[in-house]
């Protein structure tokens, strides 16, 4: 019987490719600003942990007012911009200023686990039409609430509650709220 593959965090170069991959999935850069980029990785890590028992990238998330934030993802954006592989512009979405990203190059995800790519694509498509405010509100889980502002959100605690992706009803309710910028119109099931 084959030994299970040992999990290890992605390298900075692989994280850059994952960020570029996610940004490249947005048909319209307004679909995926800086806040939602962070949330894609947060939700993808949760979904991947629920399905495969490990996060995708192994990045550290901190509790910020808009929800979980990973400095590593922000650094990847900066590296990609310096390498002229990603462009950024200021835009407006739902009446809020937004940092919008344009993938200028194709991501090379050849050395990255296919389950990670699949879950990142699923998370991106799941939240692309939801407002950043609504998706941020949903990220204020019990884990976020009990963590001190600015402190690390312990990723191993993500599995303490339901780490399932949003169901179809949740996504429809969020999209309805997103069109008006009011966020979710129903309470989504409690998650860790």
N, C-alpha and C positions, 0 to 999 in steps of 0.2 A: 504494500500500500504506500502511495506517495506521501511524503511529509508535507504538511500544510506550509505554504509559503509564509515566511516571517514578514510581518508588517514593519515598515520603517517610514518615517516622514519623507515627503518629497523634498528634493533639493530646491534651492532658490531658483535655479534655472527651470526646473519642472513646474514650480509654482507660477513663474512668469508665463509658461506655456498654457497652464490651466486658466489663468486670468485672461490671456489673449483668446483662448478658446471660448470662454463664456462671453466676452465682449463681442466676439465674432458671430455669436448666435443671434444677437439682437438685430432685427431687420431695420429698426429705427433706433438710433442712439438714445432717444428720449425714453425708450423702454427700460433702459438699464443705466441709471446714474450711480454715483458712488455709494449711496446708502443701500440701494438694491443689490449692487455687486457684493457688498459685505454680507447681505442677507442670503444671497444665493449660496455662498460658501457655508454659512451657518446652517441653513436648512439642508443642504447637500450633505454636510458632515453628519447631521442628526440622522438623516435618512440612511446614509451609508452605514452608520454605526448600528442602526436597528436591523438592517439587512445582513451585514457582513461582520459586525462586531469590532469594527475599527473605523476611525475617521478617514477622510480622503487625504488631506494634506498634512495633518499634524501641526497646524498653526495654533497659536495661542489667541484666545478671544478675551477681550476685556469688557466689563460692563460700562457702557456709556449711555447717555440719556436717550439716544435713538436706538438703543439695543446693542447686541453683541458687535464688537469691532475688533478686527485683527490688524495690528500694525504691519504684519508680514504681507498682507494683501495690498495695503497702501504702498508699501515699499516696492512690491512687484509692479504696481501701476507706474511708479516713478522710474523704475529701471526700464520698463517698456517704452515710456515716453522718451527717455534719454537715448534709447536705441532706435528711435523713430519707427517703432513697430506699433505704437498706439498713439492716437491723437486725443486731445481733450478740448472741449469747448464748454462755455457757460451757456445754459439754456433755461427754459422755463417749462414746467410740467405741473398741471393742476394748481397753478398760481404760485408755485414755489421755485426758487432758483435751484438749479441742478447742474452738477458736473456730469457732462455726457461724454462717453468714450466711443471712439471709432477704431476698430481693428484695421491696421494698415498692412498687416502681414498675416499669413496663414499660420495657425498654431501647429507646432510639431508635438503631438501627443503620443507618438509611436512608442515611447518607453514608459508609458503610464498605464496602470491597470484599467482594463476596459470597463470594469464595474464603476470606477470613479468617473470616467467620461460619461457613461450612461446616466448616472445619478446627477451629475452637474447639469447635463442637458435637460433632464427632467425638472430639476429645481428651477432652472432658468426659464423654461417654458411655462412652468406653473405660476411664477410671480411676475412675468413681464408686463401683464396688463393691470397689475394691482398697484395702487399708489404706494410710494415709499412710506408715507405716514401710516397707512394701513398695515403694511408688512412689518414695519417697525413696532407698531402696537402689538402685533401677534408675537413678536420675538420677546416681549416682556413676560416671559414664562415664570414659573415658580422659582426656577434656578436663578434667573436674572433678578427677581425680586429679593431673594435672600442673600445675594452677593453685594458686597459694599461697592459703591460707585468707584470706578477706575480699577477695581480688583479683577484678577483673572477669574474667568468662568471655568470651573473645573470640568473639562470635557468628559471625563469618565463618569460624571454625574448625569450626563444627558440621558442615559438609559434608565434613570430612576423613575421616569414616567413614560407616557406614550410618546414615541418619537416617530410616529407615522407621518407620512406626508399629508398635507391638507386633502380632504376628500373633495369630490366634485361640487357638493353643495357649498362647502366653505369657499372654494375658488369662485363660484358664481356670485355668492354674496359679496365677496371682496371686490370682484370686478364691478358689480353694480355700485358699490360705494366708491370705487376708484374713479368712475366716470364723473362723479360729483366732487371728488376729493375728500369725501367724508369718511372714508375707511370702511371697516367691516360693519355690516348691518346685522350680524348675529354673533353671539359669543361662540368662539371656536373652542372645541374640547380642550380641557386643561392639559398642558404638557409640562414636563419637568423644566 
